[in-house]
Amino acid sequence: MKKFDVQPQKVKIPERVIAARLGFKGVGKIPQEFVAIFEDVYELAMKIANPKAIVKDYEVLSRDEKGIEIENLKITGKLALSQLGQSVEISAMLVTLGHKFDDEILNSHENGDELRSFMLDSIGSELVEFTARYVDGMLREEKDTKNLKGSARISPGYVDLPLKLNLWFAKEMGSELEVLCDEESFIFVPRKTISAFIGWSK
């Protein structure tokens, strides 16, 4: 098991991506009238975010027409078979920004500052995703030295990969990051948390 502590300033998010998340699709940048508040909220996001990731590698034990079996889990569905089906090893990844980020979003909402809350929420969604990409990139560099080729990174809730797999991620790695998963909605707490699998083939 590997733990990554990522400085948020190292995670580069293209402005066009955040602009689209905020609803400014097709513009490519933050409109001038929103720049001042956006820069203020982005600076706050960099201060309160505490990006961390846990990655655990699993040997593929078996595979059949229904899915791929690793220790304590069978990953089923068409997406898993298409992306992980040839893997000899699978990395499970859990990434979070921490509880403070969620708290600040809620505080802004409770104080009636909906725009600030919305912007912080949007920045957080992209920040946790791009943190996952950052860690993904480091893993690929490491595995490349072992002549292993990586699949696409796939997450519970995509296509037919069951969202309830988040319960497994929380059980396997959540204690290391103080991450829990709601047993009914399968949503992580903190909310700015994502999980994923990457398969490695020869």
C-alpha positions as CSV (number, residue, x, y, z in Angstrom):
1,M,0.0,0.0,0.0
2,K,1.3,3.4,-1.0
3,K,0.2,6.8,0.5
4,F,0.6,10.0,-1.4
5,D,0.5,13.5,0.1
6,V,0.0,15.9,-2.8
7,Q,0.6,19.7,-2.6
8,P,-2.5,21.2,-4.2
9,Q,-0.4,23.8,-6.0
10,K,1.2,21.0,-7.9
11,V,-2.2,20.0,-9.4
12,K,-2.7,22.0,-12.5
13,I,-6.3,22.4,-13.6
14,P,-6.9,24.1,-17.0
15,E,-9.0,27.3,-16.6
16,R,-11.3,26.1,-19.4
17,V,-12.1,23.0,-17.3
18,I,-13.1,25.0,-14.3
19,A,-15.0,27.5,-16.4
20,A,-17.0,24.6,-17.9
21,R,-17.7,23.2,-14.5
22,L,-19.0,26.6,-13.3
23,G,-21.4,26.7,-16.3
24,F,-19.4,28.8,-18.7
25,K,-19.1,26.2,-21.4
26,G,-17.7,27.2,-24.7
27,V,-16.2,30.4,-23.2
28,G,-12.9,28.8,-22.2
29,K,-12.2,31.2,-19.3
30,I,-13.9,32.8,-16.3
31,P,-15.9,35.9,-17.4
32,Q,-14.4,39.1,-16.3
33,E,-17.2,40.0,-13.9
34,F,-16.5,36.8,-11.9
35,V,-12.7,36.8,-12.0
36,A,-12.3,38.6,-8.6
37,I,-14.5,36.3,-6.6
38,F,-13.1,33.3,-8.4
39,E,-9.5,34.1,-7.6
40,D,-10.5,34.7,-4.0
41,V,-12.3,31.3,-3.8
42,Y,-9.5,29.5,-5.7
43,E,-6.9,30.9,-3.2
44,L,-9.0,29.6,-0.3
45,A,-9.3,26.2,-2.0
46,M,-5.6,25.9,-2.2
47,K,-5.3,26.7,1.5
48,I,-7.9,24.3,2.8
49,A,-7.4,21.4,0.4
50,N,-5.4,18.5,1.8
51,P,-5.1,16.1,-1.2
52,K,-4.1,12.6,-0.2
53,A,-4.3,9.2,-2.0
54,I,-4.0,5.6,-1.1
55,V,-3.1,3.0,-3.7
56,K,-3.1,-0.7,-3.1
57,D,-2.0,-3.3,-5.7
58,Y,-3.8,-6.6,-6.1
59,E,-2.8,-9.7,-8.0
60,V,-5.4,-10.9,-10.4
61,L,-6.4,-14.4,-9.1
62,S,-8.8,-15.4,-11.9
63,R,-11.1,-14.1,-14.6
64,D,-14.2,-15.4,-16.4
65,E,-17.0,-14.0,-18.6
66,K,-18.5,-12.2,-15.6
67,G,-15.5,-10.4,-14.2
68,I,-12.1,-10.3,-12.6
69,E,-11.3,-11.7,-9.2
70,I,-8.8,-10.1,-6.8
71,E,-8.4,-10.6,-3.0
72,N,-11.8,-10.1,-1.3
73,L,-13.5,-8.9,-4.4
74,K,-14.9,-9.8,-7.9
75,I,-15.1,-6.8,-10.2
76,T,-17.9,-7.4,-12.6
77,G,-19.5,-5.9,-15.7
78,K,-18.7,-5.0,-19.3
79,L,-16.5,-2.0,-18.4
80,A,-14.4,-4.0,-16.0
81,L,-13.9,-6.8,-18.5
82,S,-13.0,-4.4,-21.3
83,Q,-10.5,-2.4,-19.3
84,L,-9.2,-4.8,-16.7
85,G,-9.8,-8.2,-18.4
86,Q,-6.1,-8.6,-19.6
87,S,-4.6,-7.4,-16.4
88,V,-2.1,-9.4,-14.3
89,E,-2.3,-6.7,-11.5
90,I,-4.9,-4.1,-10.5
91,S,-4.3,-0.9,-8.5
92,A,-7.2,0.3,-6.4
93,M,-7.0,4.1,-5.7
94,L,-8.8,6.3,-3.1
95,V,-8.3,10.0,-3.3
96,T,-9.7,12.8,-1.1
97,L,-9.4,16.5,-0.3
98,G,-10.2,16.0,3.4
99,H,-13.0,17.1,5.7
100,K,-12.0,20.8,5.9
101,F,-13.0,21.3,2.2
102,D,-16.5,19.9,2.8
103,D,-16.8,22.0,5.9
104,E,-16.0,25.2,4.1
105,I,-18.5,24.5,1.4
106,L,-21.2,23.9,4.0
107,N,-20.2,27.1,6.0
108,S,-20.5,29.2,2.9
109,H,-23.9,27.8,2.2
110,E,-25.2,28.3,5.8
111,N,-23.9,31.8,5.7
112,G,-26.0,32.5,2.6
113,D,-23.1,32.9,0.2
114,E,-24.4,30.5,-2.4
115,L,-22.0,31.7,-5.2
116,R,-19.0,31.1,-3.0
117,S,-20.3,27.7,-1.9
118,F,-21.0,26.8,-5.6
119,M,-17.6,27.9,-6.8
120,L,-15.8,26.1,-4.0
121,D,-17.8,22.9,-4.7
122,S,-17.0,23.1,-8.4
123,I,-13.3,23.8,-7.8
124,G,-13.2,20.9,-5.3
125,S,-14.7,18.5,-7.8
126,E,-12.1,19.3,-10.4
127,L,-9.2,19.4,-7.9
128,V,-9.9,15.9,-6.6
129,E,-10.2,14.6,-10.2
130,F,-7.0,16.2,-11.3
131,T,-5.3,15.0,-8.1
132,A,-6.3,11.5,-9.2
133,R,-4.8,12.2,-12.6
134,Y,-1.6,13.4,-11.0
135,V,-1.3,10.2,-8.9
136,D,-2.3,8.1,-12.0
137,G,0.6,9.7,-13.9
138,M,3.1,8.8,-11.2
139,L,1.8,5.2,-11.1
140,R,2.2,4.8,-14.9
141,E,5.8,6.1,-14.7
142,E,6.5,3.5,-12.0
143,K,4.8,0.6,-13.7
144,D,6.5,1.5,-17.0
145,T,9.9,0.6,-15.4
146,K,8.4,-2.9,-14.9
147,N,7.2,-3.1,-18.5
148,L,3.5,-3.0,-17.4
149,K,0.9,-1.2,-19.5
150,G,-1.9,0.6,-17.8
151,S,-5.6,0.5,-18.7
152,A,-7.9,3.5,-18.5
153,R,-8.7,4.6,-15.0
154,I,-12.3,3.5,-14.2
155,S,-14.5,4.5,-11.2
156,P,-17.6,3.1,-9.6
157,G,-20.7,4.6,-11.1
158,Y,-19.2,4.7,-14.6
159,V,-21.1,2.7,-17.2
160,D,-22.0,-0.6,-15.4
161,L,-19.3,-0.5,-12.7
162,P,-21.4,-0.7,-9.5
163,L,-21.4,2.4,-7.3
164,K,-21.7,0.2,-4.3
165,L,-18.0,-0.7,-4.8
166,N,-17.3,2.5,-2.9
167,L,-18.2,0.5,0.2
168,W,-15.3,-1.9,-0.6
169,F,-12.9,1.0,-1.1
170,A,-13.9,2.6,2.2
171,K,-13.4,-0.7,4.0
172,E,-10.1,-1.5,2.4
173,M,-8.5,2.0,2.5
174,G,-10.8,4.5,4.1
175,S,-9.3,4.3,7.6
176,E,-6.0,5.6,6.3
177,L,-7.6,8.7,4.9
178,E,-10.5,9.1,7.4
179,V,-13.0,8.4,4.6
180,L,-16.3,6.7,5.1
181,C,-19.0,5.6,2.7
182,D,-22.8,5.9,3.3
183,E,-24.3,2.3,3.1
184,E,-27.4,3.5,1.3
185,S,-26.3,6.1,-1.1
186,F,-22.7,4.8,-1.5
187,I,-21.5,8.4,-1.4
188,F,-18.2,9.1,0.3
189,V,-17.6,11.3,3.3
190,P,-15.8,13.6,2.8
191,R,-17.7,14.2,-0.4
192,K,-14.7,15.4,-2.4
193,T,-13.4,11.8,-2.6
194,I,-13.1,9.5,-5.5
195,S,-12.2,5.9,-6.1
196,A,-10.8,4.1,-9.1
197,F,-9.2,0.9,-10.6
198,I,-6.3,0.8,-13.0
199,G,-5.3,-2.5,-14.6
200,W,-1.8,-3.5,-15.5
201,S,-1.0,-5.9,-18.3
202,K,2.3,-7.2,-19.8
